[in-house]
């Protein structure tokens, strides 16, 4: 899955975290993020999901 590969690539190169923004209520995008190892870190106007090393 491209989302996981890109997140791994950034973390492997020293990024302390990777953030992915989704439109609130877009359950398909949220499911992709969860499957790629992201977790919800907060909600604003846009959902922010974060993956840590």
Phi and psi in degrees as a GROMACS rama.xvg file:
@    title "Ramachandran Plot"
@    xaxis  label "Phi"
@    yaxis  label "Psi"
@TYPE xy
-61.9419  -36.4339  UNK-2
-63.3398  -44.1327  UNK-3
-66.5889  -43.8679  UNK-4
-61.1126  -45.109  UNK-5
-65.0878  -41.8872  UNK-6
-62.1011  -45.5902  UNK-7
-60.6246  -42.8116  UNK-8
-58.2913  -47.8019  UNK-9
-65.9058  -43.7326  UNK-10
-67.0068  -38.5029  UNK-11
-64.075  -22.9902  UNK-12
-99.1665  14.7299  UNK-13
101.298  1.01225  UNK-14
-64.7812  130.106  UNK-15
-70.4361  -24.7412  UNK-16
-162.778  162.251  UNK-17
-125.631  130.614  UNK-18
-111.432  144.37  UNK-19
-128.641  128.43  UNK-20
-103.3  135.991  UNK-21
-129.339  159.71  UNK-22
-77.3123  128.5  UNK-23
-52.5898  133.315  UNK-24
89.9096  -7.06282  UNK-25
-81.8448  85.1174  UNK-26
-65.3334  -29.1726  UNK-27
-65.3957  -45.9668  UNK-28
-65.7684  -38.9307  UNK-29
-64.4949  -37.5575  UNK-30
-66.5496  -41.0418  UNK-31
-59.6904  -44.9701  UNK-32
-61.3849  -45.2599  UNK-33
-61.5836  -43.9149  UNK-34
-64.8585  -25.9536  UNK-35
-86.868  2.33164  UNK-36
96.6723  7.48343  UNK-37
-83.6655  158.551  UNK-38
-135.22  154.137  UNK-39
-70.732  126.044  UNK-40
-109.117  -12.2077  UNK-41
172.577  165.041  UNK-42
-131.424  131.004  UNK-43
-130.282  -142.068  UNK-44
-64.6942  -33.9126  UNK-45
-115.219  144.671  UNK-46
-73.0967  140.72  UNK-47
-118.291  120.936  UNK-48
-116.662  138.448  UNK-49
-126.625  143.832  UNK-50
-123.759  124.807  UNK-51
-102.731  161.292  UNK-52
